Amino acid sequence: MATITLKDGTEIFYKDWGPKDAQPVVFHHGWPLSADDWDTQMLFFLSMGFRVIAHDRRGHGRSTQTDTGNDMDTYVADLIELTDKLDLKNAVHIGHSTGGGEAARYAARAKPGRVAKVVLAGAVPPVMVKSDKNPSGSPTSVFDGLRSALAANRAQFFLDLASGPFYGFNRPDAKVIPATVQNWWRQGMMGGAKAHYDCIKAFSETDFTEDLKKMEVPTLVMHGEDDQIVPIADAALLSVKLLKKGELKTYKGYPHGMLTIHADVLNPEILAFIKA
């Protein structure tokens, strides 16, 4: 397994497949998952000749189960260390959910020449929690409920999320895919409970407004219109207005986990955006 030891001693697991001289595509996973959530995309883009990289965020997957540093600034600092080590240039960064926030903040802070394009899919920016500045956001009580459920019985909480709203499997006409639910649960339970608990604050309260404004590269914003985890009205529809070079694509009936269950539709669209 490939790992990098960061300045603070945290070990970050990552996958790095394909020709080292090919254009890199870097994947940023959502909470509480791992690099494995990108299996379908990594195989697809690898087959198209790209170099594909995905890491397990600190506290997630096979990386160190940290009890500190589980915040967006640290996540991005970790990523900068990794991309510097791999010397990734002209890379496309694709982020889902929490990973979309990470990708946006990284792109806003990256050294010149590091980032070519960004894809934000079902992503949390600009900011999820309700406040005076964000009156249409979700109340803090929603995220308090997530924390309480995680602390009480993380295994059951994760099972309920994966088998219900994450993939839209709670909809009346949904075709439930048991293996997809099991794989989500497997990834979630690999990570650390403290990191997962802290990350709820990171993905719900971090304000990415200024990051989106600073991004200079073409950015594709993709969002399912039936996303029950990150509602589209307070996410993609606002984010695209803040981007200098933003393009919005929405998908009727698609859930939060659309990249997994609708990869056959979304992968070619991402490829077309990269090649445009």
C-alpha positions in Angstrom: 0.0 0.0 0.0 1.2 3.5 -0.9 1.3 6.0 2.0 2.8 9.3 2.7 3.8 10.4 6.3 2.8 14.0 6.8 4.7 16.6 8.9 2.5 15.8 11.9 3.1 12.1 11.6 -0.3 11.2 10.1 -0.1 8.5 7.4 -2.3 9.1 4.4 -3.1 6.2 2.1 -3.4 6.8 -1.6 -3.7 5.0 -4.9 -1.7 6.2 -7.9 -2.4 4.3 -11.1 -1.4 4.9 -14.8 1.4 6.5 -16.7 3.2 9.1 -14.6 3.5 11.4 -17.6 -0.2 11.3 -18.3 -2.6 14.1 -17.2 -3.5 13.4 -13.6 -7.1 13.1 -12.4 -7.4 13.4 -8.6 -10.5 12.2 -6.8 -11.8 13.6 -3.4 -14.2 11.3 -1.6 -17.1 12.2 0.5 -17.8 11.6 4.2 -17.4 9.0 5.7 -16.0 7.0 2.8 -12.6 6.3 1.2 -10.7 6.3 -2.0 -12.6 3.0 -2.8 -15.8 5.0 -3.5 -14.1 6.1 -6.8 -13.4 2.6 -8.1 -15.7 2.9 -11.1 -14.3 6.3 -12.1 -10.7 5.3 -11.5 -11.0 2.3 -13.8 -12.9 4.4 -16.4 -10.4 7.2 -16.6 -7.4 4.9 -16.3 -8.7 3.1 -19.4 -8.9 6.5 -21.2 -5.1 7.0 -20.7 -5.2 9.3 -17.6 -3.1 9.0 -14.4 -5.6 8.5 -11.6 -5.0 9.3 -7.9 -7.3 9.0 -4.9 -6.4 9.2 -1.2 -8.2 8.3 2.0 -8.7 11.6 3.9 -7.1 11.6 7.4 -9.4 9.6 9.8 -11.0 7.8 6.9 -10.3 4.5 5.2 -6.8 3.2 5.6 -5.3 6.5 6.8 -4.4 7.3 10.4 -7.5 7.5 12.6 -6.7 10.9 13.9 -8.5 12.6 16.8 -7.2 16.0 15.8 -7.0 18.0 12.5 -10.4 16.8 11.3 -11.2 20.1 9.7 -11.2 21.5 6.1 -8.0 23.6 6.4 -6.1 20.5 7.6 -7.6 18.3 5.0 -6.3 20.7 2.3 -2.9 21.1 3.9 -2.6 17.3 3.9 -3.6 17.2 0.2 -1.0 19.9 -0.6 1.7 17.7 0.9 0.5 14.7 -1.1 0.3 16.6 -4.4 3.6 18.2 -3.8 5.2 14.8 -3.2 3.7 13.4 -6.4 4.4 16.7 -8.2 1.0 16.7 -9.8 0.7 19.4 -12.5 -2.2 20.3 -14.8 -4.4 18.0 -12.8 -8.2 17.7 -12.9 -9.7 17.6 -9.4 -13.0 15.8 -9.0 -14.7 16.1 -5.6 -18.0 14.5 -4.3 -19.9 15.9 -1.3 -17.3 16.8 1.4 -14.6 16.1 -1.2 -16.1 18.8 -3.3 -15.4 21.3 -0.6 -11.9 19.9 -0.3 -11.3 20.2 -4.0 -12.6 23.8 -4.1 -10.5 25.0 -1.3 -7.4 23.2 -2.7 -8.0 24.8 -6.2 -8.3 28.2 -4.6 -5.0 27.7 -2.8 -3.0 25.6 -5.2 0.3 26.8 -6.7 0.1 28.0 -10.3 0.0 25.2 -12.8 -1.2 22.6 -10.4 -4.9 22.6 -11.3 -6.3 22.5 -14.9 -10.0 21.9 -14.2 -12.4 21.0 -11.3 -15.5 19.0 -11.1 -17.8 19.5 -8.1 -20.4 16.7 -7.9 -23.1 16.7 -5.2 -20.7 19.0 -3.4 -21.3 20.8 -0.1 -20.2 24.4 -1.2 -20.9 27.2 -0.7 -22.1 26.3 2.9 -24.7 23.9 4.3 -25.6 25.2 7.7 -28.3 27.8 8.2 -27.2 31.2 9.4 -28.0 34.9 9.0 -25.8 34.9 5.9 -27.3 31.6 4.6 -31.0 31.7 5.6 -32.0 28.8 3.3 -29.4 26.4 4.8 -30.1 23.4 7.0 -30.6 24.1 10.7 -27.8 23.1 13.1 -30.2 20.7 14.7 -30.0 18.5 11.5 -26.3 18.1 12.0 -26.6 17.6 15.7 -28.9 14.7 14.9 -26.2 13.2 12.7 -23.7 13.5 15.5 -26.0 12.0 18.0 -26.8 9.0 15.8 -23.1 8.4 15.0 -22.2 8.5 18.7 -25.1 6.2 19.7 -24.6 3.4 17.1 -22.4 4.3 14.2 -22.9 0.9 12.5 -26.6 1.2 12.4 -26.5 4.9 11.4 -24.3 4.2 8.5 -26.5 1.3 7.4 -29.6 3.4 7.5 -27.9 6.2 5.5 -26.7 3.9 2.8 -29.9 1.9 2.5 -32.0 5.0 2.5 -31.4 8.6 1.4 -27.8 8.5 0.2 -28.7 6.5 -3.0 -32.4 7.4 -3.0 -33.1 3.8 -2.1 -35.9 5.1 0.2 -37.9 6.3 -2.8 -41.0 4.2 -3.7 -39.8 3.3 -7.2 -36.1 2.7 -6.2 -34.2 -0.4 -7.2 -32.1 -1.2 -4.1 -28.6 -2.6 -4.8 -27.6 -4.5 -1.6 -23.9 -4.8 -2.6 -23.7 -1.0 -3.0 -25.2 -0.5 0.5 -22.7 -3.1 1.9 -19.8 -1.4 0.2 -20.8 2.0 1.6 -21.0 0.5 5.1 -17.7 -1.3 4.7 -15.9 1.9 3.8 -17.5 3.9 6.5 -16.7 1.4 9.3 -13.0 1.4 8.1 -12.6 4.9 9.3 -12.3 6.4 12.8 -15.4 7.4 14.8 -13.8 10.6 16.2 -12.8 11.8 12.8 -16.2 11.0 11.3 -17.9 12.9 14.2 -15.6 15.9 13.7 -16.0 15.9 10.0 -19.8 16.6 10.3 -18.8 20.1 11.5 -16.3 20.4 8.7 -18.7 19.6 5.9 -21.7 21.5 7.3 -20.2 24.6 8.7 -17.2 25.4 6.5 -18.0 28.4 4.2 -16.5 28.0 0.8 -17.8 31.2 -0.7 -14.4 32.9 -1.0 -12.8 29.7 -2.3 -15.3 29.5 -5.1 -14.7 33.2 -6.0 -11.0 32.7 -6.1 -11.1 29.6 -8.5 -9.7 30.6 -11.9 -10.1 27.3 -13.8 -13.1 25.9 -15.6 -15.3 24.1 -13.2 -18.2 21.7 -13.8 -20.9 21.7 -11.1 -23.0 18.5 -11.3 -25.9 17.8 -8.9 -28.8 15.4 -8.6 -32.2 17.1 -8.4 -33.3 14.5 -5.9 -30.3 14.8 -3.6 -31.6 14.3 -0.1 -28.2 14.7 1.6 -27.0 18.0 0.0 -30.1 19.8 -1.4 -29.4 21.3 -4.8 -31.0 24.7 -4.1 -28.6 25.5 -1.4 -25.5 24.0 -3.1 -24.9 23.7 -6.8 -27.4 26.4 -7.8 -25.6 28.9 -5.5 -22.0 27.7 -6.2 -22.2 28.1 -10.0 -23.1 31.8 -9.5 -19.9 32.4 -7.5 -17.5 30.7 -10.0 -15.7 32.7 -12.7 -15.8 29.8 -15.1 -18.6 27.6 -13.8 -20.8 25.3 -15.8 -23.9 23.7 -14.2 -25.4 20.3 -15.1 -28.4 18.9 -13.1 -29.9 15.5 -13.2 -33.6 14.8 -12.7 -34.3 12.2 -10.1 -30.6 11.5 -9.4 -29.6 11.1 -5.7 -26.6 12.1 -3.7 -24.7 8.9 -4.6 -25.3 9.4 -8.3 -21.7 8.9 -9.3 -21.9 5.2 -8.2 -25.4 4.2 -9.5 -25.3 6.4 -12.6 -21.6 6.2 -13.5 -22.6 5.0 -17.0 -24.1 8.5 -17.6 -21.8 10.7 -15.6 -18.4 9.3 -16.4 -18.6 10.1 -20.1 -19.9 13.6 -19.3 -17.0 14.3 -17.0 -14.7 13.0 -19.8 -16.2 15.4 -22.3 -15.7 18.3 -19.9 -12.1 17.4 -19.4 -11.4 17.1 -23.1 -13.4 20.3 -24.1 
